[in-house]
């Protein structure tokens, strides 16, 4: 694999220091390419309210254009942004500019000098883009770039077909590290990792966890204490719930992250009668996340939408199986249902509870799925994903 150090790479995000998957991927790839000898820059158009540090000793250069969080810019603010970017990019050598989202493409594309070849990234799924303004923006702006990069081969195909893009490419998110140790999977701990914001729907995870432990899920969701078909609970259902109650004994749900939903989620855990078993851990530094994975046994994902969720791959690299709502092609590329983890229909809290209960009840099943999950995500190792970026650069300049 050719590793030409003379070409620069610029990564541009709306905000590069927010706690989030896009940012973590950006810093991981930037560090990897810098370690391979490239000149690398990471640009954040805005500064996060609570900046998060992803790399302790970065070998790339970071830049922040606006000292304020993402929001509507005044006309003078747009002029300052243009002048600052033009001055910054003037000093960067020839190479590539990786624009991390549709909004970044529209704000930066015209400011790039000819020596920086534009690459558009999209970190979401086709399913999510189709339901928002993103698909229209991708269709309108990504086709004129050198390449349009998506998270999975299926996503790339869907965008090429439905957004009429002639230049699609797929590169998955890399794992930050490849651990030498794996979790024992004996701890009675379910992990939920991510920003405590609405899209992650940790309220549904708390409800599912309560139901998996033998409770009713707090009644927030209609029919949460009924079988999936909505009929009244019968003797057989009560027996099943009793089995789950015993299987869930001593288990805890650890939520790692911070965000605006914290107080509401605390109240929801109390309503579900599991406030003593739902532990809000707050943010954990990236360098210490390995310890969290080693102490877990199941990862649960309850998001409304995802692209290629890095936490699922990270958990799998530690041998931890995931239970998740089936919301994207990227997620399906990480979790092979029944083989490396369990997928359930989107928003189906009772199905999520059943899947959780099954893994909470069986250490053997956790180990079977966890071992297969680790083997499956070897293709997401940092060095292999960096090789795919190098191949993309070579394809563009060939």
C-alpha positions as CSV (number, residue, x, y, z in Angstrom):
1,X,0.0,0.0,0.0
2,X,1.4,3.3,-1.0
3,X,1.7,5.9,1.8
4,X,2.7,9.1,0.1
5,X,3.4,11.7,2.7
6,X,3.5,14.7,0.4
7,X,-0.3,15.1,0.0
8,X,-2.1,17.1,2.7
9,X,-5.5,16.1,4.0
10,X,-8.0,18.6,5.5
11,X,-11.0,17.4,7.5
12,X,-13.8,19.9,8.0
13,X,-16.7,19.5,10.4
14,X,-19.4,21.8,11.7
15,X,-17.8,21.3,15.1
16,X,-14.8,19.1,15.6
17,X,-14.7,19.0,19.4
18,X,-18.3,18.0,20.3
19,X,-18.8,14.6,22.0
20,X,-20.1,12.6,19.1
21,X,-19.4,9.8,16.6
22,X,-18.6,12.1,13.6
23,X,-16.0,13.9,15.6
24,X,-14.4,10.8,17.1
25,X,-14.1,9.2,13.6
26,X,-12.6,12.4,12.2
27,X,-9.9,12.6,14.9
28,X,-9.1,8.9,14.7
29,X,-8.6,9.0,10.9
30,X,-6.7,12.3,11.2
31,X,-4.3,10.9,13.7
32,X,-3.7,7.8,11.7
33,X,-3.0,9.6,8.5
34,X,-0.7,12.0,10.3
35,X,1.2,9.1,11.8
36,X,1.7,7.8,8.2
37,X,3.5,11.0,7.3
38,X,0.8,13.2,5.9
39,X,0.2,16.9,6.6
40,X,-3.3,16.8,8.3
41,X,-5.6,19.6,9.5
42,X,-8.9,19.3,11.3
43,X,-11.2,22.3,10.9
44,X,-14.2,22.9,13.2
45,X,-16.4,25.7,11.9
46,X,-17.7,26.2,15.4
47,X,-16.5,25.5,18.9
48,X,-18.6,23.1,21.1
49,X,-20.2,24.3,24.3
50,X,-18.2,21.7,26.2
51,X,-15.1,20.8,24.1
52,X,-14.1,17.1,24.2
53,X,-10.5,15.9,23.6
54,X,-10.3,12.8,21.5
55,X,-6.5,12.4,21.0
56,X,-4.1,13.1,23.9
57,X,-1.1,13.9,21.7
58,X,-2.4,14.9,18.2
59,X,0.1,14.9,15.3
60,X,-2.2,17.0,13.2
61,X,-3.2,20.7,13.5
62,X,-6.7,21.8,14.6
63,X,-8.4,25.0,13.8
64,X,-11.6,26.6,15.1
65,X,-13.2,29.3,12.9
66,X,-16.0,30.6,15.2
67,X,-15.6,30.6,19.0
68,X,-19.4,30.1,19.4
69,X,-21.5,26.9,19.1
70,X,-23.3,25.9,15.9
71,X,-26.1,28.4,15.1
72,X,-27.3,30.9,12.6
73,X,-24.5,33.2,11.4
74,X,-24.9,37.0,10.8
75,X,-23.8,38.4,7.5
76,X,-20.6,39.8,9.1
77,X,-20.0,36.4,10.6
78,X,-20.2,34.7,7.2
79,X,-17.7,37.2,5.8
80,X,-15.3,36.5,8.7
81,X,-15.7,32.8,8.1
82,X,-14.9,33.2,4.4
83,X,-11.8,35.3,5.1
84,X,-10.5,33.1,7.8
85,X,-10.9,29.9,5.7
86,X,-9.3,31.4,2.7
87,X,-6.3,32.5,4.7
88,X,-6.0,29.1,6.5
89,X,-6.3,27.1,3.3
90,X,-3.8,29.3,1.5
91,X,-1.0,27.8,3.6
92,X,-2.1,24.1,3.2
93,X,-0.2,22.0,0.6
94,X,-1.9,20.1,-2.3
95,X,-4.0,17.2,-1.4
96,X,-7.6,16.5,-0.3
97,X,-10.4,18.2,1.6
98,X,-12.8,15.8,3.3
99,X,-16.1,17.6,4.1
100,X,-17.9,15.8,6.8
101,X,-21.6,16.7,6.1
102,X,-23.9,18.3,3.6
103,X,-23.9,21.6,5.5
104,X,-20.1,21.7,5.5
105,X,-20.1,20.9,1.7
106,X,-22.3,23.9,1.0
107,X,-20.3,26.3,3.3
108,X,-16.8,25.3,2.3
109,X,-16.8,23.8,-1.2
110,X,-16.5,27.1,-3.1
111,X,-13.7,28.3,-0.9
112,X,-11.3,25.4,-1.6
113,X,-8.3,26.1,-3.8
114,X,-7.9,23.9,-6.9
115,X,-5.0,22.0,-5.3
116,X,-7.3,20.6,-2.6
117,X,-9.6,18.0,-4.2
118,X,-13.0,17.8,-2.5
119,X,-14.4,14.6,-1.0
120,X,-17.9,14.6,0.5
121,X,-18.6,12.4,3.5
122,X,-22.0,11.4,4.8
123,X,-22.0,9.8,8.3
124,X,-25.7,9.0,8.3
125,X,-27.6,6.2,6.7
126,X,-29.6,6.3,3.5
127,X,-32.7,5.6,5.6
128,X,-32.1,8.8,7.7
129,X,-31.2,10.9,4.7
130,X,-34.4,9.9,2.9
131,X,-36.5,11.2,5.8
132,X,-34.8,14.6,6.0
133,X,-33.4,17.4,3.9
134,X,-30.1,15.5,3.7
135,X,-31.0,13.5,0.6
136,X,-31.9,16.6,-1.4
137,X,-28.7,18.3,-0.4
138,X,-26.5,15.2,-1.1
139,X,-28.2,14.9,-4.5
140,X,-27.7,18.5,-5.3
141,X,-24.0,18.9,-4.1
142,X,-22.1,15.6,-3.8
143,X,-22.2,14.6,-7.5
144,X,-19.8,17.4,-8.4
145,X,-17.2,16.4,-5.9
146,X,-14.3,14.0,-6.6
147,X,-15.9,11.3,-4.5
148,X,-18.9,10.9,-2.2
149,X,-18.1,8.6,0.7
150,X,-20.7,6.6,2.6
151,X,-20.4,4.2,5.6
152,X,-21.3,0.9,3.9
153,X,-21.5,-0.6,0.4
154,X,-25.3,-0.9,0.7
155,X,-25.6,2.8,1.6
156,X,-23.2,3.8,-1.3
157,X,-25.4,1.8,-3.7
158,X,-28.7,3.3,-2.4
159,X,-27.3,6.8,-2.8
160,X,-25.9,6.1,-6.3
161,X,-29.4,4.8,-7.3
162,X,-31.7,7.3,-5.6
163,X,-29.5,10.4,-5.4
164,X,-28.1,9.7,-8.9
165,X,-24.5,10.0,-7.8
166,X,-21.8,8.8,-10.2
167,X,-19.0,9.0,-7.7
168,X,-19.9,6.9,-4.6
169,X,-17.4,5.1,-2.5
170,X,-17.7,3.3,0.9
171,X,-15.4,3.5,3.9
172,X,-16.5,2.3,7.3
173,X,-15.8,4.1,10.5
174,X,-12.5,2.9,12.1
175,X,-12.2,1.6,15.6
176,X,-10.0,3.9,17.7
177,X,-7.9,0.9,18.9
178,X,-7.8,-2.9,18.6
179,X,-7.8,-4.2,22.2
180,X,-5.6,-7.1,23.3
181,X,-8.0,-8.1,26.1
182,X,-11.7,-8.9,25.9
183,X,-14.5,-8.7,28.4
184,X,-15.2,-11.7,30.6
185,X,-19.0,-11.1,30.1
186,X,-19.7,-12.2,33.7
187,X,-20.5,-8.7,35.1
188,X,-24.3,-8.1,35.3
189,X,-24.0,-4.8,33.4
190,X,-25.7,-3.5,30.3
191,X,-24.0,-0.5,28.6
192,X,-25.7,2.4,26.9
193,X,-23.2,4.8,25.4
194,X,-23.9,8.1,23.7
195,X,-25.1,11.7,24.2
196,X,-28.2,11.9,26.4
197,X,-30.2,13.5,23.6
198,X,-33.5,12.8,22.0
199,X,-32.3,10.9,19.0
200,X,-30.7,8.2,21.2
201,X,-34.0,7.4,22.9
202,X,-32.5,6.2,26.1
203,X,-36.0,6.4,27.6
204,X,-36.9,3.4,25.4
205,X,-33.8,1.6,26.6
206,X,-34.6,2.2,30.2
207,X,-38.2,0.9,29.6
208,X,-36.8,-2.2,27.9
209,X,-34.3,-2.8,30.6
210,X,-37.0,-2.6,33.3
211,X,-39.2,-5.0,31.3
212,X,-36.2,-7.4,30.8
213,X,-35.7,-7.4,34.6
214,X,-39.3,-8.4,35.1
215,X,-41.0,-5.0,35.4
216,X,-43.5,-3.3,33.3
217,X,-41.4,-0.6,31.7
218,X,-43.1,2.1,33.7
219,X,-46.2,2.4,31.6
220,X,-44.9,5.3,29.6
221,X,-45.4,3.4,26.4
222,X,-48.9,2.1,25.7
223,X,-49.1,-1.7,26.2
224,X,-45.6,-1.8,27.6
225,X,-46.7,-4.5,30.1
226,X,-48.6,-6.6,27.5
227,X,-47.5,-9.2,25.1
228,X,-46.4,-7.9,21.7
229,X,-49.8,-8.7,20.1
230,X,-51.6,-6.4,22.7
231,X,-53.8,-9.2,24.2
232,X,-54.4,-9.3,27.9
233,X,-51.6,-11.1,29.9
234,X,-52.4,-14.8,30.5
235,X,-50.8,-17.4,32.8
236,X,-48.1,-18.4,30.3
237,X,-47.1,-14.7,29.9
238,X,-46.9,-14.3,33.7
239,X,-44.6,-17.4,33.8
240,X,-42.4,-15.9,31.1
241,X,-42.2,-12.6,33.0
242,X,-41.3,-14.5,36.2
243,X,-38.4,-16.2,34.3
244,X,-37.2,-12.8,33.1
245,X,-37.5,-11.4,36.7
246,X,-35.1,-14.1,37.9
247,X,-32.8,-13.7,34.9
248,X,-32.6,-9.9,35.5
249,X,-31.6,-10.2,39.2
250,X,-28.7,-8.0,40.1
251,X,-28.3,-6.5,36.6
252,X,-27.6,-2.7,36.1
253,X,-27.9,-0.4,33.2
254,X,-24.9,2.0,32.9
255,X,-25.5,5.1,30.7
256,X,-22.3,6.8,29.7
257,X,-22.6,10.3,28.3
258,X,-24.0,13.7,29.0
259,X,-26.8,15.7,27.5
260,X,-30.0,17.7,27.9
261,X,-32.2,14.6,28.6
262,X,-30.5,13.7,31.9
263,X,-33.2,14.9,34.3
264,X,-36.0,13.5,32.2
265,X,-34.2,10.1,32.0
266,X,-33.7,10.1,35.8
267,X,-37.4,10.7,36.2
268,X,-38.2,8.0,33.7
269,X,-36.0,5.4,35.5
270,X,-37.9,6.2,38.7
271,X,-41.3,5.8,37.0
272,X,-40.1,2.4,35.7
273,X,-39.0,1.5,39.3
274,X,-35.4,0.9,38.3
275,X,-33.8,4.1,39.5
276,X,-31.6,2.0,41.8
277,X,-30.4,-0.1,38.8
278,X,-29.8,2.6,36.2
279,X,-26.5,4.3,36.8
280,X,-25.8,7.6,35.1
281,X,-22.0,7.7,34.7
282,X,-21.6,11.0,32.9
283,X,-18.9,11.5,30.2
284,X,-15.9,9.2,30.3
285,X,-12.6,10.3,28.7
286,X,-11.9,8.4,25.4
287,X,-8.7,7.1,26.9
288,X,-10.6,5.3,29.7
289,X,-13.4,3.8,27.7
290,X,-11.5,0.5,27.4
291,X,-12.1,-0.1,31.1
292,X,-15.8,0.5,30.7
293,X,-16.1,-2.1,27.9
294,X,-14.1,-4.6,29.9
295,X,-16.6,-4.2,32.7
296,X,-19.7,-4.7,30.5
297,X,-21.5,-7.8,29.2
298,X,-24.1,-6.4,26.7
299,X,-24.3,-3.2,24.7
300,X,-27.8,-1.8,24.0
301,X,-28.6,0.7,21.2
302,X,-32.0,2.3,21.2
303,X,-31.5,5.2,18.7
304,X,-34.1,6.4,16.3
305,X,-31.5,6.6,13.6
306,X,-27.7,5.8,13.2
307,X,-25.2,5.7,10.5
308,X,-22.5,3.3,11.4
309,X,-22.5,3.5,15.3
310,X,-18.9,3.4,16.5
311,X,-19.9,2.2,20.0
312,X,-21.2,-1.1,18.5
313,X,-17.9,-1.8,16.8
314,X,-15.9,-0.8,19.8
315,X,-18.0,-3.1,22.1
316,X,-17.6,-5.9,19.6
317,X,-13.8,-5.5,19.5
318,X,-13.9,-6.2,23.3
319,X,-16.1,-9.3,22.6
320,X,-19.3,-7.7,23.8
321,X,-22.5,-8.5,21.8
322,X,-25.0,-5.8,21.0
323,X,-28.8,-5.6,21.1
324,X,-30.1,-2.8,18.8
325,X,-33.0,-1.4,16.9
326,X,-32.5,-2.3,13.2
327,X,-32.3,1.3,11.9
328,X,-29.6,1.4,9.2
329,X,-27.5,-0.4,6.6
330,X,-24.4,0.6,8.6
331,X,-25.7,-1.0,11.7
332,X,-26.6,-4.2,9.9
333,X,-23.0,-4.3,8.6
334,X,-21.8,-4.4,12.2
335,X,-24.5,-6.6,13.7
336,X,-25.4,-9.8,11.9
337,X,-28.6,-10.7,13.5
338,X,-28.4,-14.0,15.5
339,X,-24.7,-14.4,14.6
340,X,-22.8,-11.5,16.2
341,X,-25.7,-9.8,18.1
342,X,-29.4,-9.2,18.0
343,X,-31.5,-6.8,15.9
344,X,-35.1,-6.0,16.6
345,X,-37.7,-3.9,14.8
346,X,-37.2,-0.1,15.2
347,X,-39.0,1.4,18.2
348,X,-40.3,-2.0,19.4
349,X,-39.5,-1.7,23.1
350,X,-41.0,-5.1,24.0
351,X,-38.8,-6.8,21.4
352,X,-35.8,-5.0,22.7
353,X,-36.7,-6.1,26.2
354,X,-37.0,-9.8,25.1
355,X,-33.6,-9.7,23.3
356,X,-32.0,-8.1,26.4
357,X,-33.6,-10.6,28.7
358,X,-32.3,-13.5,26.6
359,X,-28.7,-12.3,26.8
360,X,-28.9,-11.3,30.4
361,X,-30.1,-14.9,31.2
362,X,-27.4,-16.7,29.2
363,X,-23.6,-16.2,29.7
364,X,-23.0,-18.9,27.1
365,X,-25.0,-17.0,24.5
366,X,-23.3,-13.8,25.3
367,X,-19.9,-15.5,24.8
368,X,-21.0,-17.1,21.5
369,X,-22.2,-13.9,20.0
370,X,-19.4,-11.8,21.5
371,X,-16.6,-14.0,20.1
372,X,-18.3,-13.9,16.6
373,X,-18.7,-10.1,16.9
374,X,-15.0,-9.6,17.6
375,X,-14.0,-11.7,14.7
376,X,-16.5,-9.8,12.4
377,X,-15.3,-6.3,13.3
378,X,-11.6,-7.1,12.5
379,X,-12.2,-5.4,9.2
380,X,-12.8,-2.1,11.1
381,X,-9.4,-2.2,12.6
382,X,-7.7,1.3,12.3
383,X,-4.9,0.2,10.0
384,X,-7.2,-1.5,7.6
385,X,-9.6,1.5,7.4
386,X,-6.6,3.8,6.9
387,X,-5.5,1.6,4.0
388,X,-9.0,2.2,2.4
389,X,-8.5,5.9,2.7
390,X,-5.1,5.6,1.0
391,X,-6.7,3.6,-1.8
392,X,-9.4,6.3,-2.2
393,X,-6.7,9.0,-2.5
394,X,-4.9,7.0,-5.1
395,X,-8.1,6.4,-7.1
396,X,-8.8,10.1,-7.2
397,X,-5.2,11.0,-8.4
398,X,-4.8,8.1,-10.8
